[in-house]
Amino acid sequence: MSDRGRDRAVVRRRRLWWAGLLAVIGLALLLVGLTIARGALAWLEVALAFVLLVASYALQRAARRATLYRRDGG
């Protein structure tokens, strides 16, 4: 594997790691916002959870797209 291929793999793993972390945090906030929190704080947590989940999805998609549609410089 070339250096560019290794760099791409590292970037992809890092993006997927961050996407997973954002998804876990988003799901935890969603759970807390829907079960425990009350009032305006609950809605704020739910909104923030949706933002984090959408960001997680975007990072996953970017990581997979960069791998799927990469140009092989051979």
C-alpha positions as protocol buffer text, in pm:
chain_id: "A"
residue {
  index: 1
  type: MET
  ca { x: 0 y: 0 z: 0 }
}
residue {
  index: 2
  type: SER
  ca { x: 136 y: 341 z: -94 }
}
residue {
  index: 3
  type: ASP
  ca { x: 179 y: 630 z: 147 }
}
residue {
  index: 4
  type: ARG
  ca { x: -127 y: 800 z: -1 }
}
residue {
  index: 5
  type: GLY
  ca { x: -331 y: 486 z: 56 }
}
residue {
  index: 6
  type: ARG
  ca { x: -219 y: 467 z: 418 }
}
residue {
  index: 7
  type: ASP
  ca { x: -297 y: 835 z: 470 }
}
residue {
  index: 8
  type: ARG
  ca { x: -645 y: 784 z: 328 }
}
residue {
  index: 9
  type: ALA
  ca { x: -700 y: 485 z: 554 }
}
residue {
  index: 10
  type: VAL
  ca { x: -592 y: 686 z: 858 }
}
residue {
  index: 11
  type: VAL
  ca { x: -819 y: 976 z: 766 }
}
residue {
  index: 12
  type: ARG
  ca { x: -1109 y: 736 z: 704 }
}
residue {
  index: 13
  type: ARG
  ca { x: -1061 y: 562 z: 1040 }
}
residue {
  index: 14
  type: ARG
  ca { x: -1036 y: 896 z: 1219 }
}
residue {
  index: 15
  type: ARG
  ca { x: -1354 y: 1025 z: 1054 }
}
residue {
  index: 16
  type: LEU
  ca { x: -1541 y: 705 z: 1136 }
}
residue {
  index: 17
  type: TRP
  ca { x: -1415 y: 721 z: 1496 }
}
residue {
  index: 18
  type: TRP
  ca { x: -1542 y: 1077 z: 1535 }
}
residue {
  index: 19
  type: ALA
  ca { x: -1870 y: 984 z: 1369 }
}
residue {
  index: 20
  type: GLY
  ca { x: -1916 y: 700 z: 1616 }
}
residue {
  index: 21
  type: LEU
  ca { x: -1836 y: 925 z: 1909 }
}
residue {
  index: 22
  type: LEU
  ca { x: -2083 y: 1189 z: 1790 }
}
residue {
  index: 23
  type: ALA
  ca { x: -2349 y: 923 z: 1741 }
}
residue {
  index: 24
  type: VAL
  ca { x: -2304 y: 784 z: 2093 }
}
residue {
  index: 25
  type: ILE
  ca { x: -2316 y: 1131 z: 2248 }
}
residue {
  index: 26
  type: GLY
  ca { x: -2619 y: 1221 z: 2034 }
}
residue {
  index: 27
  type: LEU
  ca { x: -2805 y: 905 z: 2133 }
}
residue {
  index: 28
  type: ALA
  ca { x: -2727 y: 962 z: 2502 }
}
residue {
  index: 29
  type: LEU
  ca { x: -2854 y: 1321 z: 2482 }
}
residue {
  index: 30
  type: LEU
  ca { x: -3164 y: 1205 z: 2298 }
}
residue {
  index: 31
  type: LEU
  ca { x: -3233 y: 944 z: 2565 }
}
residue {
  index: 32
  type: VAL
  ca { x: -3185 y: 1194 z: 2847 }
}
residue {
  index: 33
  type: GLY
  ca { x: -3389 y: 1461 z: 2667 }
}
residue {
  index: 34
  type: LEU
  ca { x: -3680 y: 1227 z: 2606 }
}
residue {
  index: 35
  type: THR
  ca { x: -3687 y: 1051 z: 2942 }
}
residue {
  index: 36
  type: ILE
  ca { x: -3537 y: 1255 z: 3226 }
}
residue {
  index: 37
  type: ALA
  ca { x: -3513 y: 1623 z: 3135 }
}
residue {
  index: 38
  type: ARG
  ca { x: -3814 y: 1853 z: 3149 }
}
residue {
  index: 39
  type: GLY
  ca { x: -3910 y: 2183 z: 2995 }
}
residue {
  index: 40
  type: ALA
  ca { x: -3690 y: 2389 z: 2771 }
}
residue {
  index: 41
  type: LEU
  ca { x: -3378 y: 2196 z: 2865 }
}
residue {
  index: 42
  type: ALA
  ca { x: -3530 y: 1876 z: 2730 }
}
residue {
  index: 43
  type: TRP
  ca { x: -3606 y: 2036 z: 2394 }
}
residue {
  index: 44
  type: LEU
  ca { x: -3257 y: 2184 z: 2380 }
}
residue {
  index: 45
  type: GLU
  ca { x: -3105 y: 1842 z: 2445 }
}
residue {
  index: 46
  type: VAL
  ca { x: -3322 y: 1677 z: 2182 }
}
residue {
  index: 47
  type: ALA
  ca { x: -3233 y: 1944 z: 1925 }
}
residue {
  index: 48
  type: LEU
  ca { x: -2863 y: 1912 z: 2005 }
}
residue {
  index: 49
  type: ALA
  ca { x: -2892 y: 1534 z: 1979 }
}
residue {
  index: 50
  type: PHE
  ca { x: -3041 y: 1560 z: 1631 }
}
residue {
  index: 51
  type: VAL
  ca { x: -2763 y: 1799 z: 1524 }
}
residue {
  index: 52
  type: LEU
  ca { x: -2499 y: 1555 z: 1653 }
}
residue {
  index: 53
  type: LEU
  ca { x: -2665 y: 1259 z: 1482 }
}
residue {
  index: 54
  type: VAL
  ca { x: -2685 y: 1444 z: 1150 }
}
residue {
  index: 55
  type: ALA
  ca { x: -2318 y: 1548 z: 1185 }
}
residue {
  index: 56
  type: SER
  ca { x: -2228 y: 1187 z: 1257 }
}
residue {
  index: 57
  type: TYR
  ca { x: -2412 y: 1072 z: 947 }
}
residue {
  index: 58
  type: ALA
  ca { x: -2238 y: 1338 z: 735 }
}
residue {
  index: 59
  type: LEU
  ca { x: -1894 y: 1232 z: 862 }
}
residue {
  index: 60
  type: GLN
  ca { x: -1967 y: 866 z: 790 }
}
residue {
  index: 61
  type: ARG
  ca { x: -2088 y: 948 z: 443 }
}
residue {
  index: 62
  type: ALA
  ca { x: -1783 y: 1164 z: 369 }
}
residue {
  index: 63
  type: ALA
  ca { x: -1546 y: 893 z: 491 }
}
residue {
  index: 64
  type: ARG
  ca { x: -1713 y: 623 z: 285 }
}
residue {
  index: 65
  type: ARG
  ca { x: -1746 y: 840 z: -24 }
}
residue {
  index: 66
  type: ALA
  ca { x: -1377 y: 936 z: -13 }
}
residue {
  index: 67
  type: THR
  ca { x: -1289 y: 568 z: -1 }
}
residue {
  index: 68
  type: LEU
  ca { x: -1540 y: 452 z: -260 }
}
residue {
  index: 69
  type: TYR
  ca { x: -1473 y: 722 z: -520 }
}
residue {
  index: 70
  type: ARG
  ca { x: -1103 y: 776 z: -466 }
}
residue {
  index: 71
  type: ARG
  ca { x: -876 y: 797 z: -763 }
}
residue {
  index: 72
  type: ASP
  ca { x: -598 y: 547 z: -779 }
}
residue {
  index: 73
  type: GLY
  ca { x: -291 y: 738 z: -881 }
}
residue {
  index: 74
  type: GLY
  ca { x: -132 y: 442 z: -1057 }
}
